């Protein structure tokens, strides 16, 4: 669980680490969908003990890939 006493103000988003629930909130999708994206390799993650973690960098790369895909589809139309 996220320790709300830790000050992350100076930590860049890309260097932060999020649980699946937090990653889902950031992306605006369900936890199940996050696990699907991890399973297909579209979203990189790592395991820390029993927890699955996603870095801010991985979230940013995933969003960028979606944007590039949408742009390519728009240009093809």
Secondary structure as UniProt FT lines:
FT   TURN            4..5
FT   TURN            9..10
FT   HELIX           13..15
FT   STRAND          17..19
FT   HELIX           20..27
FT   HELIX           31..40
FT   STRAND          46..48
FT   TURN            49..50
FT   STRAND          51..55
FT   HELIX           56..76
//
